[in-house]
């Protein structure tokens, strides 16, 4: 009864408008880019342009941004997003994107009240609300057909009321209907919607509860119908005590590492034999006393540094918003966290300073020499990056560049030695490859291997000079490499 009442209160807000809406005269879409945020639907839009995609976004109160995309093969797609990803965008050729132009329609007073009441519930309460309430019966042929159609519809556009309707059919205990519901949570078969049904209209003061809801349904399916890989995917992480979750799902799947390995093997299809599981399911919500005990434990972990997962941070802060009386303990935890962050920053700064001091000593020791051996030159180049761009440019004016990172930095600075540095790096790589080949030849000859004759590269010793014309030693290279640089 509760489900039906809550669904009716928002159905009108989720209905798409039928009339297309033209962009305003000042509306400017993004060409060849899209907003960096998750999509909640990806529609086939063959034969329709970006303006029609924008109209669909305007008609859906979930939508904050859209992308009209034309792939290299197939028809166009219309992608709807619930946010704009902080305003950050990504390049994507053939894409036209934009943001919502009209404001989201205001909720009626009744809808606003229902939303505010929903926001007071913990996630555990929401998980219990949508847990299976089985009413075994045989589905009609029309209902079986509807269950299949709902799965296809949800994969195309995951609207929560369709999921609720599929839940009603699955509560009959029908194997196919229950499996369809789990497949709806898993996402599209091709993996393009791997997050599954992540959007629900039922707000709670922590996150989205679909993972816990799916775990409850997976446990019910397994206990009624036996093994299935889709159900296994949710059961692997269902036991909050075993998986270390903050949120209680009300599902327990006791296991050790050996059994967990078998579970993964079955899930990935490495074995067709499913492991035996002892599954139990009960209530996720244990009352306010249990929630407060969990908060006290987690906030103490934040203060001591043993609880660092982002979910812990979100959960405790959401609890504090609902229970202002715990503001003091939360503030103490944040202070301790801030101190640890600052201590880590100071430690890293000290490391950087020590590394720079060491690099400066290397520079002082080697940069004043008139001649450097190859080993000394490589050592010096390895340290100039710690000292700054001016040191690197000074080094490049005197010596050839050997490291790709140095060449890239010079090019980013617009240094005149950019192209010469890239050529020098390529040449150094050739020398290294030649050295590998020579060593392989010598090793083969020493071992008497019949493959010794496979290396017939002619090596020569070439005298090398710095830019001032000073002799700096000899380098071993192939005859071809010597010819390239004009060595005689």
C-alpha positions in Angstrom: 0.0 0.0 0.0 2.8 2.4 0.9 4.5 1.7 -2.4 1.5 2.4 -4.5 0.8 5.7 -2.6 4.3 7.0 -3.1 4.4 6.0 -6.7 1.2 7.9 -7.5 2.6 11.0 -5.8 5.4 11.4 -8.4 4.1 9.7 -11.6 2.8 12.9 -13.0 6.2 14.5 -12.5 8.0 11.8 -14.4 5.7 11.8 -17.5 7.4 13.0 -20.7 5.7 15.9 -22.5 4.5 15.1 -26.0 5.1 18.4 -27.6 8.5 19.4 -28.9 10.1 22.6 -27.5 12.2 24.9 -29.6 15.4 26.3 -28.0 15.2 30.0 -27.1 16.9 32.6 -29.4 20.0 32.9 -27.1 20.4 29.2 -26.5 23.9 27.9 -27.4 24.6 24.2 -27.4 28.0 22.6 -27.0 29.4 21.3 -30.2 31.6 18.1 -30.2 31.6 17.7 -26.4 29.5 16.5 -23.5 29.2 17.0 -19.7 31.2 14.7 -17.5 28.4 13.0 -15.5 26.6 9.7 -15.6 23.7 9.1 -17.9 20.4 7.6 -16.8 19.0 6.9 -20.2 20.4 6.4 -23.7 17.6 6.4 -26.3 17.6 5.4 -30.0 17.1 8.7 -31.8 17.5 7.7 -35.4 16.3 10.4 -37.7 15.9 13.0 -34.9 18.1 16.0 -34.3 19.6 17.5 -31.1 16.7 19.9 -30.7 14.3 16.9 -30.3 16.7 15.4 -27.8 16.7 18.7 -25.8 12.9 18.7 -25.8 12.9 15.2 -24.2 15.3 16.6 -21.6 13.0 19.6 -20.9 10.0 17.3 -20.5 11.8 15.0 -17.9 12.2 16.6 -14.5 15.1 14.3 -13.8 17.1 15.8 -16.7 19.7 18.5 -16.2 21.8 17.9 -19.4 21.5 16.1 -22.7 23.8 14.8 -25.5 22.8 14.1 -29.1 25.3 11.7 -30.5 25.8 10.2 -34.0 28.1 7.2 -33.9 30.1 6.0 -36.9 27.7 3.2 -37.4 23.9 3.0 -36.6 21.5 5.8 -35.9 21.7 8.7 -33.5 21.3 8.5 -29.7 19.8 10.8 -27.2 21.5 10.7 -23.8 19.9 12.3 -20.7 22.0 13.2 -17.6 20.9 14.1 -14.0 23.7 16.8 -13.7 26.4 18.7 -15.4 29.4 17.1 -13.7 30.6 20.4 -12.1 30.5 22.0 -15.5 33.4 19.9 -16.8 33.1 18.6 -20.4 34.8 16.0 -22.6 35.4 16.2 -26.3 33.4 13.8 -28.4 33.1 14.3 -32.2 29.7 14.2 -33.7 28.0 15.2 -30.4 25.8 18.1 -29.6 25.2 18.7 -25.9 23.4 21.2 -23.8 21.8 22.0 -20.4 18.2 22.3 -19.4 16.8 25.7 -20.5 13.6 25.8 -18.5 13.3 25.4 -14.7 12.2 22.1 -13.2 8.5 22.3 -12.5 7.8 22.9 -8.8 6.3 20.1 -6.8 2.8 20.5 -5.5 2.5 21.0 -1.7 1.6 17.4 -1.3 4.5 16.2 -3.3 6.9 18.6 -1.5 5.7 17.2 1.9 6.1 13.6 0.7 9.6 14.4 -0.5 10.6 16.0 2.8 9.3 13.0 4.7 11.2 10.6 2.4 14.4 12.5 3.0 14.2 11.7 6.7 14.5 8.0 6.1 17.8 6.1 6.4 18.9 4.0 3.5 18.2 0.9 5.6 14.6 1.9 5.9 14.3 2.3 2.1 15.9 -1.1 1.5 13.3 -2.6 3.8 10.5 -0.7 2.0 11.4 -2.4 -1.3 12.4 -5.8 0.0 10.4 -8.7 -1.3 6.9 -9.2 0.1 6.2 -12.6 -1.5 2.6 -13.5 -2.5 3.0 -16.8 -4.4 0.7 -17.3 -7.3 0.9 -18.3 -10.9 1.3 -15.5 -13.4 -1.0 -15.3 -16.4 0.4 -15.4 -19.9 -0.3 -11.7 -20.3 1.6 -10.9 -17.0 4.6 -13.0 -18.2 4.6 -11.1 -21.4 4.4 -7.8 -19.4 7.4 -8.8 -17.2 9.5 -9.3 -20.3 8.3 -6.1 -21.9 9.1 -4.2 -18.6 12.7 -5.5 -18.6 13.3 -4.2 -22.2 11.6 -0.9 -21.3 13.8 -0.5 -18.2 17.0 -1.2 -20.1 15.9 1.5 -22.6 14.9 4.1 -19.9 15.3 3.1 -16.3 12.2 4.8 -14.7 11.6 3.7 -11.2 7.8 3.2 -11.5 8.5 0.5 -14.1 10.8 -1.2 -11.7 8.1 -1.1 -9.0 5.6 -2.7 -11.4 8.1 -5.5 -12.2 8.6 -5.9 -8.4 4.9 -6.6 -8.1 5.0 -9.3 -10.7 8.2 -10.8 -9.2 6.5 -11.0 -5.8 4.4 -13.8 -7.3 7.5 -16.0 -7.0 7.6 -16.6 -10.8 11.2 -17.5 -11.6 11.4 -15.6 -14.9 9.8 -12.4 -13.4 12.2 -12.5 -10.5 15.2 -13.0 -12.7 14.0 -10.1 -15.0 14.0 -7.9 -12.0 17.6 -8.8 -11.1 18.6 -8.2 -14.7 17.0 -4.8 -14.5 19.2 -3.9 -11.6 22.3 -5.3 -13.3 21.9 -3.1 -16.4 22.0 -3.7 -20.1 23.4 -7.0 -21.3 26.1 -5.3 -23.4 27.4 -3.5 -20.3 26.7 0.0 -21.7 24.5 0.7 -18.6 26.7 -1.1 -16.1 25.4 0.9 -13.1 21.9 -0.6 -13.4 19.0 1.2 -11.8 20.9 3.9 -10.0 18.1 6.4 -10.1 15.1 6.3 -7.7 12.7 9.0 -6.8 12.7 7.9 -3.1 15.2 10.1 -1.4 16.8 9.1 1.9 19.5 10.8 3.9 22.1 8.6 2.5 22.7 7.8 -1.2 20.8 5.5 -3.5 19.6 2.2 -2.1 19.4 0.0 -5.2 22.4 -2.2 -4.3 20.8 -3.2 -1.0 17.4 -3.7 -2.7 19.0 -5.9 -5.3 20.8 -7.9 -2.7 17.5 -8.7 -0.9 15.9 -9.8 -4.1 18.9 -11.9 -5.1 18.8 -13.7 -1.7 15.1 -14.4 -2.2 15.6 -15.7 -5.7 18.5 -18.0 -4.6 16.5 -19.4 -1.7 13.5 -20.1 -3.9 15.0 -21.1 -7.3 18.6 -21.9 -6.7 21.8 -20.7 -8.3 22.1 -18.1 -11.0 25.1 -15.9 -12.0 23.0 -12.7 -12.0 21.9 -13.3 -8.4 25.5 -14.3 -7.5 26.7 -10.9 -8.6 24.6 -9.2 -6.0 25.2 -11.8 -3.3 29.0 -11.5 -3.5 28.7 -8.1 -1.9 25.4 -8.6 0.0 26.8 -9.4 3.4 27.7 -6.1 5.0 29.7 -7.7 7.8 31.8 -9.8 5.3 32.2 -7.1 2.7 32.9 -4.3 5.2 29.9 -2.2 4.1 28.6 0.7 6.1 25.0 0.1 5.1 23.1 -2.9 6.4 21.2 -4.9 3.8 19.7 -7.4 6.1 21.3 -10.2 4.1 24.0 -12.6 5.5 26.1 -14.9 3.4 28.7 -16.4 5.7 31.8 -17.3 3.8 35.6 -17.6 4.1 38.1 -16.7 1.4 38.0 -20.1 -0.2 34.2 -20.0 -0.6 34.4 -16.4 -1.9 36.9 -17.6 -4.5 34.4 -20.2 -5.6 31.6 -17.6 -5.7 33.7 -15.4 -8.1 34.6 -18.4 -10.3 30.9 -19.2 -10.7 30.0 -15.6 -11.4 32.7 -15.2 -14.1 31.7 -18.6 -15.7 35.0 -20.3 -14.8 32.9 -23.2 -13.4 29.3 -24.2 -14.0 28.9 -25.7 -10.5 27.6 -23.1 -8.1 28.9 -23.3 -4.5 26.5 -24.0 -1.7 25.5 -20.9 0.2 23.8 -20.5 3.6 21.8 -17.4 3.0 19.6 -15.6 5.6 17.6 -12.4 5.1 16.0 -10.2 7.7 15.4 -6.5 8.4 18.0 -4.0 7.4 16.7 -1.3 9.7 17.2 -2.1 13.3 15.8 1.1 14.8 17.2 4.4 16.0 19.3 2.8 18.8 21.2 0.7 16.3 21.7 3.6 13.9 23.1 5.7 16.8 25.5 2.9 17.8 26.7 2.6 14.2 27.2 6.4 14.1 29.2 6.4 17.3 31.4 3.6 16.0 32.0 5.1 12.6 32.6 8.7 13.8 35.1 7.3 16.4 36.8 5.5 13.5 37.0 8.8 11.5 38.6 10.5 14.5 41.2 7.7 15.0 41.9 7.3 11.3 40.7 3.7 11.0 37.6 4.6 9.0 38.6 6.5 5.8 36.2 5.3 3.2 34.1 8.1 1.5 30.9 6.1 2.3 31.7 6.4 6.0 32.1 10.2 5.6 28.8 10.5 3.7 26.9 8.3 6.1 28.0 10.0 9.3 27.5 13.5 8.0 24.0 12.5 6.7 23.2 11.1 10.1 24.4 14.4 11.8 22.1 16.4 9.5 19.2 14.4 10.8 20.4 14.4 14.4 21.9 17.8 15.2 22.7 16.7 18.8 25.8 14.8 17.5 27.4 17.9 15.9 30.1 18.0 18.5 31.5 14.5 17.9 31.3 15.1 14.1 33.3 18.3 14.4 35.9 16.6 16.5 36.3 13.9 13.9 36.6 16.5 11.1 39.3 18.3 13.1 41.3 15.1 13.6 41.0 14.4 9.9 42.1 17.9 8.9 45.1 17.5 11.1 46.1 14.2 9.5 45.7 15.7 6.1 47.9 18.7 7.1 50.5 16.3 8.7 50.7 14.3 5.4 51.1 17.5 3.4 54.0 18.6 5.7 55.6 15.2 5.4 55.5 15.3 1.6 56.8 18.9 1.6 59.7 17.8 3.7 60.4 14.9 1.3 60.3 17.3 -1.6 62.7 19.7 0.1 65.1 16.9 1.0 65.0 15.6 -2.6 65.7 19.1 -3.9 68.7 19.4 -1.6 70.1 16.2 -2.9 69.5 17.2 -6.5 71.2 20.6 -5.8 74.3 18.7 -4.4 74.4 16.6 -7.6 74.2 19.8 -9.7 76.9 21.6 -7.7 79.2 18.5 -8.1 78.7 17.9 -11.8 77.6 21.0 -13.6 81.0 22.7 -13.1 83.0 20.0 -14.8 84.3 20.6 -18.3 83.6 17.0 -19.3 81.1 14.4 -18.1 81.1 10.7 -18.6 77.9 9.3 -20.0 76.9 8.0 -16.5 77.5 11.4 -15.0 75.5 13.1 -17.7 72.5 10.8 -17.2 72.7 11.3 -13.4 72.7 15.1 -13.8 69.8 15.0 -16.3 67.8 12.8 -13.9 68.2 15.5 -11.2 67.5 18.8 -13.1 63.8 18.0 -13.2 63.7 18.5 -9.4 65.5 21.9 -9.6 63.2 23.7 -12.1 62.8 24.6 -15.7 65.8 27.0 -15.7 68.1 24.2 -14.7 66.7 21.9 -17.4 67.2 24.7 -20.1 70.7 25.3 -18.9 71.4 21.6 -19.1 70.0 21.3 -22.6 72.2 24.2 -23.8 75.3 22.1 -22.9 74.4 18.4 -23.3 72.3 16.2 -25.4 68.9 15.1 -23.9 68.5 11.4 -23.1 65.1 11.2 -21.3 61.8 11.5 -23.0 60.3 13.4 -20.0 63.0 16.1 -20.4 62.3 16.5 -24.1 58.6 16.8 -23.5 59.1 19.5 -20.9 61.4 21.5 -23.2 58.8 21.4 -25.9 56.1 22.5 -23.4 58.2 25.5 -22.5 58.7 26.4 -26.2 62.4 26.0 -25.9 64.3 26.2 -29.2 66.0 22.9 -28.4 62.7 21.0 -28.5 63.2 19.3 -31.9 66.9 18.6 -31.2 66.0 17.1 -27.8 63.4 14.7 -29.4 65.9 13.6 -32.0 68.5 13.1 -29.2 66.1 10.9 -27.2 65.3 8.8 -30.3 69.0 8.4 -31.0 69.7 7.4 -27.4 66.9 4.8 -27.7 68.5 3.4 -30.8 71.9 3.1 -29.0 70.2 1.2 -26.2 68.6 -1.2 -28.6 71.9 -1.7 -30.3 73.6 -2.4 -27.0 70.9 -5.0 -26.2 71.5 -6.6 -29.6 75.3 -6.6 -29.0 75.0 -8.2 -25.6 72.6 -10.8 -26.9 75.1 -11.7 -29.6 78.0 -11.9 -27.1 76.0 -14.1 -24.8 75.0 -16.4 -27.6 78.6 -16.7 -28.8 79.8 -17.4 -25.2 77.2 -20.2 -24.8 78.0 -21.7 -28.2 74.3 -21.3 -29.3 73.6 -21.9 -32.9 71.6 -18.6 -32.9 74.8 -16.6 -32.5 74.9 -15.9 -36.2 71.5 -14.4 -36.1 73.0 -11.1 -34.9 75.1 -9.7 -37.6 74.9 -6.0 -36.8 78.3 -4.2 -37.6 79.3 -2.2 -34.5 81.7 0.7 -34.7 83.3 3.0 -32.0 82.4 6.7 -32.7 84.2 9.6 -31.1 81.7 12.1 -29.6 82.1 15.8 -28.9 80.1 18.4 -26.9 78.7 21.6 -28.5 81.9 23.4 -27.8 83.9 20.9 -29.8 85.4 19.2 -26.8 86.0 15.4 -27.0 83.9 13.6 -24.5 84.6 9.9 -25.2 83.4 7.2 -27.6 80.0 5.5 -28.1 79.3 2.1 -29.6 76.7 2.1 -32.4 75.8 0.3 -35.6 77.4 1.3 -38.9 73.9 2.5 -40.0 73.6 4.8 -37.0 77.0 6.2 -37.6 76.1 6.9 -41.2 73.0 8.7 -40.1 74.9 11.2 -37.9 77.7 11.6 -40.5 80.4 10.0 -38.3 83.7 9.1 -40.0 
